[in-house]
């Protein structure tokens, strides 16, 4: 007897019922609503605990606002579950994101413009200082001598461990002064929203879970509302993957090129997509913008190359004049603290992991955007765990990339669940 095509199609992946594991079954239960209720409920608890216990005042302010929105989203998702109506899950996701990220962001920006100095993380100040220095001197960086001349309590803020392109987000404040809409987070949010909306429009499926992990997932929402510099980098990387999935390699090159001009975290994604472009015969379309944009963005760094090296290379690796506060208890940090010569041991492990992934890329190169997303996710996860200086919030990169992988697969007629179909 011939089995139905829905259960025997090669490449159906996680949407094939007979192959789905327990996690996939839980994710799809009741059209995804069971997992939605859990996500919003747990996120509400996280936000409440953050509001009550965090030692960072911007985080406490975020939690006090976000907890109510998460709770409301949980109740709405619960009602959808009872009524068995998952049709508006994506709408709820966008509305929830407005409440858990954009609303607290604007509130903090307004309060900060009104004189509250405790309504932004240090990253926001650093990016705005980059913009001011770029406008004044032509380079966003201070050299080692200039940093050492600062008072000890201000030397940390003298560092700018980002690519020169990040300074663009600080230019509005440099040009128009201290008003709420010149806050760098506002511009982070605009780029993030534009990139995510464009990515979703390019995909043939409706990746609700993928969008949730880039928007309402607490790490992402908290980061955007209080600091925000990682979110446009992540969103542009996801847009680049979506462009590759839809065959738009020129646009993908532009998206990942801009991301790489902002932060070094985009470089592993760029490297993987270069391999994907090569294996798919699209290297000539992808490479010029993917490599050209970050190279052009380095022009301001040419004003003082030693300042660039001090800020972007030595400081993140722990060789700056001051120690980076990015010290989450991941293996790389623990090794540097507990093992003699641990910094070199952690660096060796990081290089070994990079070489292992490079060998895999050569021997089994990605041929689809979905596979490329897996390479990027696992590669960045290894890097974050092994880096001597890192932050817990950096996990938003691998988590979002790994969850986006299924959404990047070509959507076939047999891959859409009956409760999600909108056309016969």
C-alpha positions in Angstrom: 0.0 0.0 0.0 1.3 3.4 -0.9 1.4 5.8 2.0 0.1 9.4 1.8 2.5 11.9 0.4 2.4 13.9 3.5 4.2 11.3 5.5 6.6 10.1 2.8 7.9 13.2 1.1 11.7 13.4 1.2 12.9 16.6 2.9 9.7 17.4 4.6 11.8 17.9 7.8 10.3 18.9 11.1 6.8 19.1 9.6 6.6 15.4 8.9 4.4 13.9 11.6 6.1 10.5 11.7 9.6 12.1 12.1 8.7 14.8 14.6 10.4 14.5 18.0 8.9 15.5 21.3 10.1 19.1 21.1 8.6 19.5 17.6 5.3 17.9 18.7 5.1 20.3 21.7 5.9 23.2 19.5 3.0 22.3 17.2 0.5 21.3 19.8 -2.8 23.0 19.2 -1.4 24.9 16.3 1.5 26.2 18.4 -0.7 27.8 21.0 0.4 25.6 23.9 4.0 26.7 23.4 2.8 30.3 23.0 1.1 30.3 26.4 4.2 28.8 28.0 6.5 31.4 26.3 4.4 34.4 27.3 3.8 33.0 30.8 7.4 32.2 31.6 8.4 35.6 30.0 6.0 37.4 32.4 7.6 35.6 35.3 11.1 36.6 34.1 10.1 40.2 33.6 8.6 40.3 37.1 11.7 38.8 38.7 13.8 41.3 36.8 11.7 44.2 38.0 12.0 43.1 41.6 15.6 41.9 41.8 17.8 43.2 39.0 20.7 45.4 40.1 20.6 47.3 36.8 18.1 50.1 37.0 17.3 50.1 33.2 16.5 46.4 33.5 14.2 46.9 36.5 12.3 49.7 34.6 11.9 47.3 31.6 10.6 44.5 33.8 8.0 46.7 35.4 6.5 47.5 32.0 7.1 44.2 30.1 5.6 42.0 32.8 2.1 43.4 32.2 2.3 43.0 28.4 3.6 39.5 28.7 0.8 38.6 31.1 -1.8 40.1 28.7 -0.3 38.2 25.8 -0.4 35.0 27.8 -4.1 35.6 28.6 -4.9 36.3 24.9 -2.9 33.2 23.8 -4.8 31.2 26.5 -8.1 32.4 25.1 -7.0 31.4 21.6 -6.0 28.0 22.9 -9.5 27.4 24.5 -11.2 28.5 21.3 -8.7 26.6 19.1 -8.1 29.7 16.9 -4.4 30.1 16.1 -5.0 32.3 13.1 -3.7 35.5 14.7 -0.6 34.3 16.4 1.7 36.5 14.3 -0.4 39.6 15.0 -0.2 38.8 18.7 3.6 38.5 18.4 4.0 41.9 16.8 1.6 43.6 19.3 3.4 41.9 22.2 6.8 43.1 20.8 5.5 46.6 20.8 4.5 46.3 24.4 7.5 44.4 25.8 10.3 46.2 23.8 9.2 49.3 21.9 7.0 50.8 24.7 9.6 50.5 27.5 12.3 51.7 25.1 10.4 54.9 24.3 9.5 55.4 27.9 13.2 55.1 29.0 14.3 57.4 26.1 11.8 60.1 27.2 12.7 59.8 30.8 16.4 59.9 29.9 15.9 63.1 27.9 14.0 64.5 30.9 17.1 64.1 33.1 17.0 60.5 34.3 20.6 59.2 34.1 19.6 55.7 35.0 17.5 54.9 31.9 20.1 53.5 29.5 22.8 50.9 29.6 26.4 51.9 29.0 26.3 50.6 25.4 23.9 53.4 24.4 26.3 56.0 25.8 29.2 54.4 24.0 27.5 54.4 20.6 26.4 58.0 21.0 29.9 59.0 22.0 31.1 57.2 18.8 28.8 59.3 16.8 29.9 62.5 18.4 33.6 61.7 17.9 33.0 60.7 14.3 31.3 64.1 13.7 34.1 66.0 15.5 37.3 64.2 14.5 36.5 61.8 11.6 37.0 58.7 13.7 34.8 57.1 16.3 37.6 55.8 18.4 39.9 57.1 21.1 43.5 55.9 21.1 45.3 54.2 24.0 46.9 57.5 25.1 43.6 59.4 25.1 41.9 56.6 27.1 44.6 56.4 29.6 44.3 60.2 30.1 40.7 59.8 31.2 39.8 59.6 34.9 39.8 55.9 36.0 36.1 55.8 36.4 35.6 57.0 32.8 38.1 54.9 31.0 35.7 52.0 30.4 33.2 54.4 28.6 36.1 55.6 26.5 36.2 52.2 24.7 34.0 51.5 21.6 34.3 47.8 20.9 32.2 48.0 17.7 32.9 48.4 14.0 33.0 52.0 12.7 29.5 51.7 11.2 27.9 51.5 14.6 28.7 55.2 15.0 25.9 56.1 12.6 23.4 55.3 15.3 25.0 58.0 17.4 24.9 60.7 14.8 21.3 61.9 15.5 22.2 62.8 19.0 25.4 64.5 17.8 23.4 66.6 15.3 20.2 67.4 17.2 21.0 67.1 20.9 19.5 65.3 23.8 15.9 64.7 22.8 14.1 61.3 23.1 14.1 60.5 19.4 17.9 60.9 19.1 18.4 58.1 21.6 20.5 55.5 19.8 18.0 52.8 20.9 15.3 54.4 18.8 17.3 54.0 15.7 18.4 50.5 16.7 14.7 49.6 16.9 13.8 51.2 13.6 16.5 49.2 11.7 15.6 46.0 13.6 11.9 46.4 12.8 12.5 47.1 9.1 14.9 44.2 8.7 12.6 41.7 10.5 9.5 42.8 8.6 11.4 42.5 5.3 12.7 39.0 6.3 9.2 37.7 7.1 7.8 39.1 3.9 10.5 37.2 1.9 9.7 33.8 3.5 7.0 31.7 2.0 5.9 30.3 5.3 4.6 32.1 8.4 7.4 31.6 10.9 5.7 32.7 14.1 8.1 30.9 16.4 11.1 32.3 14.5 9.8 35.9 14.8 9.0 35.4 18.5 12.6 34.4 19.2 13.8 37.6 17.5 11.3 39.9 19.2 9.4 38.9 22.3 11.9 36.4 23.7 13.0 38.1 26.9 16.7 38.3 26.0 15.8 40.1 22.8 13.2 42.4 24.2 15.2 43.4 27.3 18.3 44.0 25.1 16.5 46.2 22.7 14.8 48.3 25.3 17.8 48.9 27.5 20.8 48.6 25.2 19.9 47.5 21.8 23.1 47.5 19.8 22.9 43.7 19.1 19.4 43.7 17.7 20.0 45.4 14.4 23.0 43.1 13.8 20.9 40.1 14.5 17.9 41.3 12.4 20.2 42.2 9.4 21.8 38.7 9.6 18.3 37.1 9.6 17.3 39.2 6.7 20.5 38.1 4.8 19.5 34.5 5.4 15.9 35.1 4.2 17.3 36.8 1.1 19.5 33.7 0.4 16.5 31.4 1.0 14.5 33.4 -1.6 17.4 33.6 -4.1 18.1 37.3 -3.6 21.9 37.0 -3.1 22.7 40.6 -4.0 20.3 41.9 -1.3 21.7 39.3 1.1 25.2 40.6 0.5 24.0 44.2 1.3 22.2 43.1 4.5 25.1 41.0 5.9 27.6 43.7 4.7 25.8 46.3 6.7 25.6 44.0 9.7 29.4 43.3 9.5 30.0 47.1 9.4 28.3 47.3 12.8 29.7 44.5 14.8 32.2 41.6 14.6 29.5 39.1 15.5 28.2 39.3 12.0 31.5 38.1 10.5 30.9 34.4 11.1 27.5 34.7 9.4 29.1 36.5 6.5 31.7 33.7 6.2 29.1 31.0 6.1 27.0 32.8 3.6 30.1 33.3 1.4 30.4 29.5 1.3 26.7 29.1 0.6 26.9 31.7 -2.2 29.9 29.8 -3.7 28.2 26.4 -3.6 25.0 27.8 -5.1 26.8 29.6 -7.9 25.9 33.1 -6.6 29.3 34.3 -5.3 29.5 37.1 -7.9 26.2 38.5 -6.8 26.8 38.1 -3.1 30.5 39.0 -2.5 30.9 42.6 -3.8 28.5 44.1 -1.2 29.1 41.6 1.5 32.8 42.4 1.5 32.7 45.9 0.1 30.3 47.5 2.7 32.3 46.6 5.8 35.6 47.5 4.0 34.2 51.0 3.2 33.0 51.3 6.8 36.6 50.9 7.9 37.6 54.1 6.3 37.1 56.2 9.5 39.3 53.7 11.3 42.2 54.6 8.9 42.5 57.9 10.6 44.0 56.1 13.6 44.6 52.4 13.1 46.1 51.9 16.5 42.9 53.3 18.1 40.8 50.9 16.0 43.0 47.9 17.2 42.8 49.0 20.8 39.0 49.3 20.8 37.9 46.5 18.5 40.6 43.9 19.0 42.6 44.3 22.2 39.8 45.3 24.5 37.3 42.5 23.6 40.2 39.9 24.0 41.0 41.2 27.4 44.2 43.1 26.5 42.9 46.6 26.9 43.9 49.2 29.5 40.8 48.2 31.5 39.0 44.9 31.9 35.7 44.4 30.0 32.7 44.0 32.3 31.4 41.2 29.9 32.1 38.4 32.3 29.3 35.9 32.2 30.2 32.5 33.8 30.6 30.6 30.6 33.4 28.0 30.1 35.8 30.5 28.4 35.6 33.0 31.3 35.8 30.3 33.9 38.9 28.8 32.3 40.6 32.2 32.3 39.9 32.6 36.0 40.6 29.1 37.3 43.4 27.7 35.1 47.0 28.9 35.0 47.5 30.6 31.7 43.7 30.2 31.2 43.4 33.1 28.8 45.7 31.3 26.3 43.9 28.0 27.0 40.5 29.6 26.2 41.9 31.2 23.1 43.3 27.9 21.9 39.9 26.2 22.4 38.2 29.1 20.5 40.7 28.7 17.6 40.2 24.9 17.7 36.4 25.3 17.5 36.7 27.8 14.6 39.0 25.4 12.8 36.6 22.5 13.3 33.7 24.5 11.9 35.9 25.6 9.0 36.7 22.0 8.2 33.0 21.1 8.2 32.3 24.0 5.9 34.8 22.7 3.4 33.9 19.0 3.6 30.1 19.5 3.9 29.3 23.0 2.7 25.8 24.4 3.2 23.6 24.2 0.1 20.5 25.9 1.6 19.9 28.9 3.8 18.4 26.6 6.5 21.7 24.6 6.8 23.7 27.9 6.7 21.6 29.1 9.7 22.5 26.0 11.6 26.2 26.5 10.9 25.9 30.1 12.1 23.9 29.2 15.2 26.2 26.5 16.4 29.3 28.4 15.4 28.3 31.5 17.4 27.2 29.4 20.3 30.7 27.8 20.5 32.3 31.2 20.2 30.2 32.8 22.9 30.8 29.9 25.3 34.6 29.9 24.8 35.3 33.6 24.6 37.2 34.9 27.6 34.9 38.0 27.8 31.3 37.5 26.9 27.7 38.3 28.0 24.7 36.1 28.7 22.7 38.3 26.4 24.9 37.3 23.4 23.0 34.0 23.4 20.3 35.8 21.5 22.4 35.3 18.3 22.6 31.5 18.3 19.1 31.0 19.7 17.5 33.1 17.0 19.6 31.7 14.2 18.8 28.1 15.2 15.1 28.7 15.6 15.0 30.5 12.2 16.5 27.5 10.4 13.2 25.6 9.8 11.5 28.8 8.6 14.2 29.1 5.9 13.3 25.8 4.3 11.3 25.9 1.1 7.6 25.8 1.9 5.9 23.0 0.0 2.2 22.3 -0.2 2.6 19.3 2.1 4.5 21.3 4.8 1.6 23.5 5.9 -0.6 22.2 8.7 -4.3 22.1 8.1 -5.0 24.6 10.8 -2.7 27.2 9.2 -3.9 26.9 5.6 -5.5 30.0 4.3 -6.1 28.7 0.8 -7.4 25.3 -0.5 
